[in-house]
Amino acid sequence: LPSSARYYHALRGPNAGDTLATLAVLDSLALPRSPPLLRFLLGPRSAPPEPPLRSATPVASLLVQAVDKFRLNAEQAEVCRRVA
């Protein structure tokens, strides 16, 4: 590659449409022994409650580590800061 070549990285999230379609097919199969997590995915009301968040989590320092580790650019770092 020429010395002026730039490298770009992207984050890609899950495609909810594909995931929901897959879950619907699994639900319609009426498997004799369904995967243990399937009932929680198909019926979120039956899922166990989420654990409480620890208030002492050092979010700021973890954010700095993530930005450095993954070499995020300024825009990516700002998005992470907003959701942290």
BALOBA-1460 file (C-alpha; in Angstrom, 3 decimals):
// residues 84
<rec num="1" residu="l" x="0.000" y="0.000" z="0.000"/>
<rec num="2" residu="p" x="1.220" y="3.512" z="-0.639"/>
<rec num="3" residu="s" x="2.427" y="5.474" z="2.355"/>
<rec num="4" residu="s" x="-0.569" y="7.791" z="2.037"/>
<rec num="5" residu="a" x="-3.042" y="4.919" z="2.467"/>
<rec num="6" residu="r" x="-5.491" y="5.347" z="5.310"/>
<rec num="7" residu="y" x="-7.068" y="2.639" z="7.363"/>
<rec num="8" residu="y" x="-10.689" y="2.843" z="8.432"/>
<rec num="9" residu="h" x="-12.392" y="0.776" z="11.089"/>
<rec num="10" residu="a" x="-16.096" y="0.431" z="11.737"/>
<rec num="11" residu="l" x="-18.299" y="-1.029" z="14.417"/>
<rec num="12" residu="r" x="-21.185" y="-3.161" z="13.276"/>
<rec num="13" residu="g" x="-24.120" y="-4.023" z="15.454"/>
<rec num="14" residu="p" x="-26.488" y="-6.962" z="15.208"/>
<rec num="15" residu="n" x="-29.234" y="-7.046" z="12.619"/>
<rec num="16" residu="a" x="-32.409" y="-7.291" z="14.706"/>
<rec num="17" residu="g" x="-34.504" y="-8.445" z="11.747"/>
<rec num="18" residu="d" x="-32.371" y="-11.537" z="11.208"/>
<rec num="19" residu="t" x="-32.187" y="-12.277" z="14.922"/>
<rec num="20" residu="l" x="-35.952" y="-12.020" z="15.408"/>
<rec num="21" residu="a" x="-36.588" y="-14.193" z="12.350"/>
<rec num="22" residu="t" x="-34.205" y="-16.839" z="13.689"/>
<rec num="23" residu="l" x="-35.918" y="-16.811" z="17.083"/>
<rec num="24" residu="a" x="-39.333" y="-17.131" z="15.446"/>
<rec num="25" residu="v" x="-38.176" y="-20.195" z="13.490"/>
<rec num="26" residu="l" x="-36.733" y="-21.776" z="16.640"/>
<rec num="27" residu="d" x="-39.987" y="-21.129" z="18.482"/>
<rec num="28" residu="s" x="-42.051" y="-22.706" z="15.695"/>
<rec num="29" residu="l" x="-39.987" y="-25.921" z="15.677"/>
<rec num="30" residu="a" x="-41.377" y="-27.080" z="19.031"/>
<rec num="31" residu="l" x="-38.137" y="-28.785" z="19.916"/>
<rec num="32" residu="p" x="-38.397" y="-31.535" z="22.562"/>
<rec num="33" residu="r" x="-35.381" y="-30.055" z="24.353"/>
<rec num="34" residu="s" x="-35.073" y="-26.398" z="23.510"/>
<rec num="35" residu="p" x="-31.870" y="-24.468" z="24.194"/>
<rec num="36" residu="p" x="-31.887" y="-23.244" z="27.823"/>
<rec num="37" residu="l" x="-31.821" y="-19.533" z="26.965"/>
<rec num="38" residu="l" x="-34.475" y="-19.714" z="24.260"/>
<rec num="39" residu="r" x="-37.409" y="-19.271" z="26.664"/>
<rec num="40" residu="f" x="-35.802" y="-16.110" z="28.060"/>
<rec num="41" residu="l" x="-35.242" y="-14.715" z="24.569"/>
<rec num="42" residu="l" x="-38.783" y="-15.468" z="23.438"/>
<rec num="43" residu="g" x="-40.490" y="-14.400" z="26.666"/>
<rec num="44" residu="p" x="-38.509" y="-11.524" z="28.177"/>
<rec num="45" residu="r" x="-41.080" y="-11.167" z="30.963"/>
<rec num="46" residu="s" x="-39.897" y="-14.502" z="32.319"/>
<rec num="47" residu="a" x="-36.253" y="-13.460" z="32.243"/>
<rec num="48" residu="p" x="-34.487" y="-13.030" z="35.564"/>
<rec num="49" residu="p" x="-34.165" y="-9.414" z="36.735"/>
<rec num="50" residu="e" x="-31.060" y="-7.519" z="35.725"/>
<rec num="51" residu="p" x="-28.421" y="-7.215" z="38.423"/>
<rec num="52" residu="p" x="-28.231" y="-3.769" z="40.021"/>
<rec num="53" residu="l" x="-25.585" y="-1.447" z="38.672"/>
<rec num="54" residu="r" x="-22.678" y="-0.795" z="40.948"/>
<rec num="55" residu="s" x="-22.377" y="2.912" z="41.598"/>
<rec num="56" residu="a" x="-18.641" y="2.642" z="42.238"/>
<rec num="57" residu="t" x="-17.851" y="1.599" z="38.650"/>
<rec num="58" residu="p" x="-15.027" y="3.811" z="37.366"/>
<rec num="59" residu="v" x="-16.727" y="4.602" z="34.060"/>
<rec num="60" residu="a" x="-14.436" y="7.510" z="33.207"/>
<rec num="61" residu="s" x="-11.245" y="5.504" z="33.577"/>
<rec num="62" residu="l" x="-12.720" y="2.541" z="31.684"/>
<rec num="63" residu="l" x="-13.739" y="4.893" z="28.890"/>
<rec num="64" residu="v" x="-10.212" y="6.287" z="28.607"/>
<rec num="65" residu="q" x="-8.832" y="2.732" z="28.472"/>
<rec num="66" residu="a" x="-11.292" y="1.742" z="25.735"/>
<rec num="67" residu="v" x="-10.528" y="4.825" z="23.641"/>
<rec num="68" residu="d" x="-6.804" y="4.120" z="23.891"/>
<rec num="69" residu="k" x="-7.071" y="0.350" z="23.405"/>
<rec num="70" residu="f" x="-9.219" y="0.543" z="20.284"/>
<rec num="71" residu="r" x="-7.587" y="3.755" z="18.982"/>
<rec num="72" residu="l" x="-10.929" y="5.480" z="18.525"/>
<rec num="73" residu="n" x="-11.014" y="8.727" z="16.610"/>
<rec num="74" residu="a" x="-12.462" y="11.892" z="18.156"/>
<rec num="75" residu="e" x="-16.004" y="11.281" z="16.856"/>
<rec num="76" residu="q" x="-16.086" y="7.680" z="18.063"/>
<rec num="77" residu="a" x="-14.726" y="8.711" z="21.464"/>
<rec num="78" residu="e" x="-17.398" y="11.404" z="21.755"/>
<rec num="79" residu="v" x="-20.175" y="8.882" z="21.025"/>
<rec num="80" residu="c" x="-18.787" y="6.604" z="23.743"/>
<rec num="81" residu="r" x="-18.640" y="9.500" z="26.213"/>
<rec num="82" residu="r" x="-22.275" y="10.411" z="25.534"/>
<rec num="83" residu="v" x="-23.559" y="6.909" z="26.223"/>
<rec num="84" residu="a" x="-21.269" y="6.171" z="29.179"/>
